Amino acid sequence: MNGLMTKYKESLLKTPKPVPFSAIKGAMDYRGLLAYAKSQGKKKFRTCARRENEVL
């Protein structure tokens, strides 16, 4: 079992860290995101009506 833990810890070191929201430059293309999700067969994410009107 010790070998499995070693492999697990090594894989954690190689895993990329999440990108903080503040590091994302520019505006996000929500229309493109929705089109991509639709092309992949994914459902549209749920949001409040106010936010949806701002985005679309």
Phi and psi restraints in degrees (range 20) as a CNS / XPLOR table:
assign (resid 1 and name C) (resid 2 and name N)
       (resid 2 and name CA) (resid 2 and name C) 1.0 -64.2 20.0 2
assign (resid 2 and name N) (resid 2 and name CA)
       (resid 2 and name C) (resid 3 and name N) 1.0 -36.6 20.0 2
assign (resid 2 and name C) (resid 3 and name N)
       (resid 3 and name CA) (resid 3 and name C) 1.0 -64.7 20.0 2
assign (resid 3 and name N) (resid 3 and name CA)
       (resid 3 and name C) (resid 4 and name N) 1.0 -36.4 20.0 2
assign (resid 3 and name C) (resid 4 and name N)
       (resid 4 and name CA) (resid 4 and name C) 1.0 -66.2 20.0 2
assign (resid 4 and name N) (resid 4 and name CA)
       (resid 4 and name C) (resid 5 and name N) 1.0 -40.8 20.0 2
assign (resid 4 and name C) (resid 5 and name N)
       (resid 5 and name CA) (resid 5 and name C) 1.0 -65.8 20.0 2
assign (resid 5 and name N) (resid 5 and name CA)
       (resid 5 and name C) (resid 6 and name N) 1.0 -37.8 20.0 2
assign (resid 5 and name C) (resid 6 and name N)
       (resid 6 and name CA) (resid 6 and name C) 1.0 -63.4 20.0 2
assign (resid 6 and name N) (resid 6 and name CA)
       (resid 6 and name C) (resid 7 and name N) 1.0 -46.0 20.0 2
assign (resid 6 and name C) (resid 7 and name N)
       (resid 7 and name CA) (resid 7 and name C) 1.0 -62.3 20.0 2
assign (resid 7 and name N) (resid 7 and name CA)
       (resid 7 and name C) (resid 8 and name N) 1.0 -39.7 20.0 2
assign (resid 7 and name C) (resid 8 and name N)
       (resid 8 and name CA) (resid 8 and name C) 1.0 -63.0 20.0 2
assign (resid 8 and name N) (resid 8 and name CA)
       (resid 8 and name C) (resid 9 and name N) 1.0 -46.8 20.0 2
assign (resid 8 and name C) (resid 9 and name N)
       (resid 9 and name CA) (resid 9 and name C) 1.0 -65.6 20.0 2
assign (resid 9 and name N) (resid 9 and name CA)
       (resid 9 and name C) (resid 10 and name N) 1.0 -36.2 20.0 2
assign (resid 9 and name C) (resid 10 and name N)
       (resid 10 and name CA) (resid 10 and name C) 1.0 -66.0 20.0 2
assign (resid 10 and name N) (resid 10 and name CA)
       (resid 10 and name C) (resid 11 and name N) 1.0 -39.2 20.0 2
assign (resid 10 and name C) (resid 11 and name N)
       (resid 11 and name CA) (resid 11 and name C) 1.0 -67.5 20.0 2
assign (resid 11 and name N) (resid 11 and name CA)
       (resid 11 and name C) (resid 12 and name N) 1.0 -32.7 20.0 2
assign (resid 11 and name C) (resid 12 and name N)
       (resid 12 and name CA) (resid 12 and name C) 1.0 -65.9 20.0 2
assign (resid 12 and name N) (resid 12 and name CA)
       (resid 12 and name C) (resid 13 and name N) 1.0 -35.8 20.0 2
assign (resid 12 and name C) (resid 13 and name N)
       (resid 13 and name CA) (resid 13 and name C) 1.0 -67.7 20.0 2
assign (resid 13 and name N) (resid 13 and name CA)
       (resid 13 and name C) (resid 14 and name N) 1.0 -30.1 20.0 2
assign (resid 13 and name C) (resid 14 and name N)
       (resid 14 and name CA) (resid 14 and name C) 1.0 -85.9 20.0 2
assign (resid 14 and name N) (resid 14 and name CA)
       (resid 14 and name C) (resid 15 and name N) 1.0 -15.4 20.0 2
assign (resid 14 and name C) (resid 15 and name N)
       (resid 15 and name CA) (resid 15 and name C) 1.0 -72.5 20.0 2
assign (resid 15 and name N) (resid 15 and name CA)
       (resid 15 and name C) (resid 16 and name N) 1.0 130.0 20.0 2
assign (resid 15 and name C) (resid 16 and name N)
       (resid 16 and name CA) (resid 16 and name C) 1.0 -66.5 20.0 2
assign (resid 16 and name N) (resid 16 and name CA)
       (resid 16 and name C) (resid 17 and name N) 1.0 148.8 20.0 2
assign (resid 16 and name C) (resid 17 and name N)
       (resid 17 and name CA) (resid 17 and name C) 1.0 -80.6 20.0 2
assign (resid 17 and name N) (resid 17 and name CA)
       (resid 17 and name C) (resid 18 and name N) 1.0 154.3 20.0 2
assign (resid 17 and name C) (resid 18 and name N)
       (resid 18 and name CA) (resid 18 and name C) 1.0 -65.5 20.0 2
assign (resid 18 and name N) (resid 18 and name CA)
       (resid 18 and name C) (resid 19 and name N) 1.0 149.1 20.0 2
assign (resid 18 and name C) (resid 19 and name N)
       (resid 19 and name CA) (resid 19 and name C) 1.0 -86.3 20.0 2
assign (resid 19 and name N) (resid 19 and name CA)
       (resid 19 and name C) (resid 20 and name N) 1.0 122.6 20.0 2
assign (resid 19 and name C) (resid 20 and name N)
       (resid 20 and name CA) (resid 20 and name C) 1.0 -67.7 20.0 2
assign (resid 20 and name N) (resid 20 and name CA)
       (resid 20 and name C) (resid 21 and name N) 1.0 148.0 20.0 2
assign (resid 20 and name C) (resid 21 and name N)
       (resid 21 and name CA) (resid 21 and name C) 1.0 -59.1 20.0 2
assign (resid 21 and name N) (resid 21 and name CA)
       (resid 21 and name C) (resid 22 and name N) 1.0 -34.8 20.0 2
assign (resid 21 and name C) (resid 22 and name N)
       (resid 22 and name CA) (resid 22 and name C) 1.0 -67.2 20.0 2
assign (resid 22 and name N) (resid 22 and name CA)
       (resid 22 and name C) (resid 23 and name N) 1.0 -19.2 20.0 2
assign (resid 22 and name C) (resid 23 and name N)
       (resid 23 and name CA) (resid 23 and name C) 1.0 -84.9 20.0 2
assign (resid 23 and name N) (resid 23 and name CA)
       (resid 23 and name C) (resid 24 and name N) 1.0 -10.3 20.0 2
assign (resid 23 and name C) (resid 24 and name N)
       (resid 24 and name CA) (resid 24 and name C) 1.0 -80.1 20.0 2
assign (resid 24 and name N) (resid 24 and name CA)
       (resid 24 and name C) (resid 25 and name N) 1.0 118.9 20.0 2
assign (resid 24 and name C) (resid 25 and name N)
       (resid 25 and name CA) (resid 25 and name C) 1.0 -91.4 20.0 2
assign (resid 25 and name N) (resid 25 and name CA)
       (resid 25 and name C) (resid 26 and name N) 1.0 141.3 20.0 2
assign (resid 25 and name C) (resid 26 and name N)
       (resid 26 and name CA) (resid 26 and name C) 1.0 79.4 20.0 2
assign (resid 26 and name N) (resid 26 and name CA)
       (resid 26 and name C) (resid 27 and name N) 1.0 -177.6 20.0 2
assign (resid 26 and name C) (resid 27 and name N)
       (resid 27 and name CA) (resid 27 and name C) 1.0 -89.9 20.0 2
assign (resid 27 and name N) (resid 27 and name CA)
       (resid 27 and name C) (resid 28 and name N) 1.0 151.2 20.0 2
assign (resid 27 and name C) (resid 28 and name N)
       (resid 28 and name CA) (resid 28 and name C) 1.0 -87.3 20.0 2
assign (resid 28 and name N) (resid 28 and name CA)
       (resid 28 and name C) (resid 29 and name N) 1.0 138.9 20.0 2
assign (resid 28 and name C) (resid 29 and name N)
       (resid 29 and name CA) (resid 29 and name C) 1.0 -85.9 20.0 2
assign (resid 29 and name N) (resid 29 and name CA)
       (resid 29 and name C) (resid 30 and name N) 1.0 89.9 20.0 2
assign (resid 29 and name C) (resid 30 and name N)
       (resid 30 and name CA) (resid 30 and name C) 1.0 -69.7 20.0 2
assign (resid 30 and name N) (resid 30 and name CA)
       (resid 30 and name C) (resid 31 and name N) 1.0 -33.8 20.0 2
assign (resid 30 and name C) (resid 31 and name N)
       (resid 31 and name CA) (resid 31 and name C) 1.0 -63.6 20.0 2
assign (resid 31 and name N) (resid 31 and name CA)
       (resid 31 and name C) (resid 32 and name N) 1.0 -43.5 20.0 2
assign (resid 31 and name C) (resid 32 and name N)
       (resid 32 and name CA) (resid 32 and name C) 1.0 -64.2 20.0 2
assign (resid 32 and name N) (resid 32 and name CA)
       (resid 32 and name C) (resid 33 and name N) 1.0 -39.2 20.0 2
assign (resid 32 and name C) (resid 33 and name N)
       (resid 33 and name CA) (resid 33 and name C) 1.0 -62.7 20.0 2
assign (resid 33 and name N) (resid 33 and name CA)
       (resid 33 and name C) (resid 34 and name N) 1.0 -43.8 20.0 2
assign (resid 33 and name C) (resid 34 and name N)
       (resid 34 and name CA) (resid 34 and name C) 1.0 -66.9 20.0 2
assign (resid 34 and name N) (resid 34 and name CA)
       (resid 34 and name C) (resid 35 and name N) 1.0 -39.0 20.0 2
assign (resid 34 and name C) (resid 35 and name N)
       (resid 35 and name CA) (resid 35 and name C) 1.0 -64.8 20.0 2
assign (resid 35 and name N) (resid 35 and name CA)
       (resid 35 and name C) (resid 36 and name N) 1.0 -41.1 20.0 2
assign (resid 35 and name C) (resid 36 and name N)
       (resid 36 and name CA) (resid 36 and name C) 1.0 -64.6 20.0 2
assign (resid 36 and name N) (resid 36 and name CA)
       (resid 36 and name C) (resid 37 and name N) 1.0 -44.2 20.0 2
assign (resid 36 and name C) (resid 37 and name N)
       (resid 37 and name CA) (resid 37 and name C) 1.0 -60.9 20.0 2
assign (resid 37 and name N) (resid 37 and name CA)
       (resid 37 and name C) (resid 38 and name N) 1.0 -41.8 20.0 2
assign (resid 37 and name C) (resid 38 and name N)
       (resid 38 and name CA) (resid 38 and name C) 1.0 -64.5 20.0 2
assign (resid 38 and name N) (resid 38 and name CA)
       (resid 38 and name C) (resid 39 and name N) 1.0 -40.4 20.0 2
assign (resid 38 and name C) (resid 39 and name N)
       (resid 39 and name CA) (resid 39 and name C) 1.0 -67.3 20.0 2
assign (resid 39 and name N) (resid 39 and name CA)
       (resid 39 and name C) (resid 40 and name N) 1.0 -24.6 20.0 2
assign (resid 39 and name C) (resid 40 and name N)
       (resid 40 and name CA) (resid 40 and name C) 1.0 -90.8 20.0 2
assign (resid 40 and name N) (resid 40 and name CA)
       (resid 40 and name C) (resid 41 and name N) 1.0 0.2 20.0 2
assign (resid 40 and name C) (resid 41 and name N)
       (resid 41 and name CA) (resid 41 and name C) 1.0 80.0 20.0 2
assign (resid 41 and name N) (resid 41 and name CA)
       (resid 41 and name C) (resid 42 and name N) 1.0 20.5 20.0 2
assign (resid 41 and name C) (resid 42 and name N)
       (resid 42 and name CA) (resid 42 and name C) 1.0 -94.9 20.0 2
assign (resid 42 and name N) (resid 42 and name CA)
       (resid 42 and name C) (resid 43 and name N) 1.0 152.8 20.0 2
assign (resid 42 and name C) (resid 43 and name N)
       (resid 43 and name CA) (resid 43 and name C) 1.0 -82.1 20.0 2
assign (resid 43 and name N) (resid 43 and name CA)
       (resid 43 and name C) (resid 44 and name N) 1.0 153.9 20.0 2
assign (resid 43 and name C) (resid 44 and name N)
       (resid 44 and name CA) (resid 44 and name C) 1.0 -65.7 20.0 2
assign (resid 44 and name N) (resid 44 and name CA)
       (resid 44 and name C) (resid 45 and name N) 1.0 140.0 20.0 2
assign (resid 44 and name C) (resid 45 and name N)
       (resid 45 and name CA) (resid 45 and name C) 1.0 -71.1 20.0 2
assign (resid 45 and name N) (resid 45 and name CA)
       (resid 45 and name C) (resid 46 and name N) 1.0 151.8 20.0 2
assign (resid 45 and name C) (resid 46 and name N)
       (resid 46 and name CA) (resid 46 and name C) 1.0 -89.1 20.0 2
assign (resid 46 and name N) (resid 46 and name CA)
       (resid 46 and name C) (resid 47 and name N) 1.0 140.8 20.0 2
assign (resid 46 and name C) (resid 47 and name N)
       (resid 47 and name CA) (resid 47 and name C) 1.0 -151.7 20.0 2
assign (resid 47 and name N) (resid 47 and name CA)
       (resid 47 and name C) (resid 48 and name N) 1.0 168.8 20.0 2
assign (resid 47 and name C) (resid 48 and name N)
       (resid 48 and name CA) (resid 48 and name C) 1.0 -75.6 20.0 2
assign (resid 48 and name N) (resid 48 and name CA)
       (resid 48 and name C) (resid 49 and name N) 1.0 158.8 20.0 2
assign (resid 48 and name C) (resid 49 and name N)
       (resid 49 and name CA) (resid 49 and name C) 1.0 -63.0 20.0 2
assign (resid 49 and name N) (resid 49 and name CA)
       (resid 49 and name C) (resid 50 and name N) 1.0 -38.5 20.0 2
assign (resid 49 and name C) (resid 50 and name N)
       (resid 50 and name CA) (resid 50 and name C) 1.0 -61.3 20.0 2
assign (resid 50 and name N) (resid 50 and name CA)
       (resid 50 and name C) (resid 51 and name N) 1.0 -45.7 20.0 2
assign (resid 50 and name C) (resid 51 and name N)
       (resid 51 and name CA) (resid 51 and name C) 1.0 -67.6 20.0 2
assign (resid 51 and name N) (resid 51 and name CA)
       (resid 51 and name C) (resid 52 and name N) 1.0 -38.8 20.0 2
assign (resid 51 and name C) (resid 52 and name N)
       (resid 52 and name CA) (resid 52 and name C) 1.0 -63.2 20.0 2
assign (resid 52 and name N) (resid 52 and name CA)
       (resid 52 and name C) (resid 53 and name N) 1.0 -39.1 20.0 2
assign (resid 52 and name C) (resid 53 and name N)
       (resid 53 and name CA) (resid 53 and name C) 1.0 -67.9 20.0 2
assign (resid 53 and name N) (resid 53 and name CA)
       (resid 53 and name C) (resid 54 and name N) 1.0 -32.9 20.0 2
assign (resid 53 and name C) (resid 54 and name N)
       (resid 54 and name CA) (resid 54 and name C) 1.0 -67.7 20.0 2
assign (resid 54 and name N) (resid 54 and name CA)
       (resid 54 and name C) (resid 55 and name N) 1.0 -40.9 20.0 2
assign (resid 54 and name C) (resid 55 and name N)
       (resid 55 and name CA) (resid 55 and name C) 1.0 -76.2 20.0 2
assign (resid 55 and name N) (resid 55 and name CA)
       (resid 55 and name C) (resid 56 and name N) 1.0 -48.9 20.0 2
